[in-house]
Amino acid sequence: MITEFKNQNTPVDFGLVKEKIKNSGVPSIGNGTIREIVKIANEIQQASGEKFVRMEMGVPGLAPPEVGIHGEIEALKNGVAAKYPMLEGILPLKKEASRFIKMFMDVDVPRECCIPTVGSMQGGYASFMILGNMDTVKNTILFMDPGFPVQKQQLNVLGRKYEAFDVYNHRGDKLEQKLESYLSKGNISAIVYSNPNNPSWICLNEDELQTIAKLADKYDVIVIEDLAYFAMDFRKDLSMPGRPPFQPTVAKYTNNYILLISSSKAFSYAGQRVGLLVISPDLYHRQNFHLKERFGSDKFGYTLIYKILYSFSSGTSHSAQYGLAAMLKAANDGDFNFVESVRVYGERAVAIKTLFKKAGFDIVYSMDLEEVLGDGFYFTVSFPGMTGAELVERLLYYGISAIALSGTGSDHEGMRVCMSQIGEDELGILAERLEQFGRDYQ
Ligand SMILES: Cc1ncc(COP(=O)(O)O)c(C=O)c1O
């Protein structure tokens, strides 16, 4: 807990915030998890009556698309709530998922390889579980960080090993050597990254994806490509079905892939917990002796669906699958521009970045190779002379809640700023609070 403050006359009552932090029982609130920050911000907000500017959690701040809601309502009226869904997913969703991948990524994946999961979180968890049981030597997952902290928590829950490196200083031509330094040890079963990246918002380009694919083939490792922010690199228009440019993907360059496609952000559908796990056809049909020993079946796709996903949740919410199917169909048919509906996050980022910079903050991950970073769902900031944890804790006194980069595997000090919950009407108060913070700690 921090004891050094430049000014105790803060926007939220100083004594109250201090008391709440002390009572939270979290050893270092500045290093708290997303949910710990959510909890303490809620408590301070309730006790002080002072509304926080929330930046900690990537909750979509937009209404879910009507087409999805109607799809679900219709399915519910048709009685799906009473029936267990098929483990491998309903046919309309599998069909539209396969089309979606063709339309927006220009990749051919048959329907059978497109499987609904309870959020892409579950798809990741299932992937970690199966990949951890296929080879006794390859027992470690490699993260290209910074990344989404919960995936490492999943590995901790599974009791599995992971290694990680911050990719920022190893991009472009440097990536191959860095990746090879890990893969050549022979213990890596899979490489994980998100693209666009949570939290830095850097976007791996086609050359880098080719490098990853080449090494995945050379060392026979699986690439888990986390597309939680599908098509949300707003610098390019990725919204036109069947027309380039497409969402960049490693699937263009290797057969060793698993794609995690989330509906939470691009489709503002986080509450329904429905996502897609897409397995390369080659991997889907692969046979593995260790799987047979461990799960009683040696086929990758079959084991994943009928052994692992079955035991997790017996399938994915029936009506939510219909909702997602309806949204994908509308997107594939060109009737619903899902990218357009979330572009507002990028616009917000422009305005909010300006406020931070004006108050003396720096952008941590500021460049995307030679280009200035794009504006999207997240960006990252630091304040001179402060660790990320100190920054996060001190900002609680200013009515601002965020998470430190420390939990994301970043090599840098700072915090993540998430656009989704910051309303237009809050920009004035945010500017005031940041300006006071900048003055107090300059
Ligand atoms: C990189 C990344 N992966 C996965 C997820 C989880 O997605 P879902 O809601 O589909 O489980 C998130 C959500 O924030 C994320 O940022």
The ligand as a Gaussian input file, in Angstrom:
#p B3LYP/6-31G(d) Opt

LIG

0 1
 C       -7.143000     -11.313000     -25.681000
 C       -8.445000     -11.820000     -25.146000
 N       -8.761000     -13.107000     -25.280000
 C       -9.921000     -13.607000     -24.843000
 C      -10.846000     -12.800000     -24.213000
 C      -12.110000     -13.414000     -23.709000
 O      -13.075000     -13.452000     -24.680000
 P      -14.510000     -14.122000     -24.433000
 O      -15.368000     -13.089000     -23.798000
 O      -14.964000     -14.513000     -25.793000
 O      -14.322000     -15.307000     -23.540000
 C      -10.577000     -11.445000     -24.039000
 C      -11.514000     -10.585000     -23.336000
 O      -11.211000      -9.539000     -22.862000
 C       -9.334000     -10.948000     -24.523000
 O       -9.008000      -9.679000     -24.385000

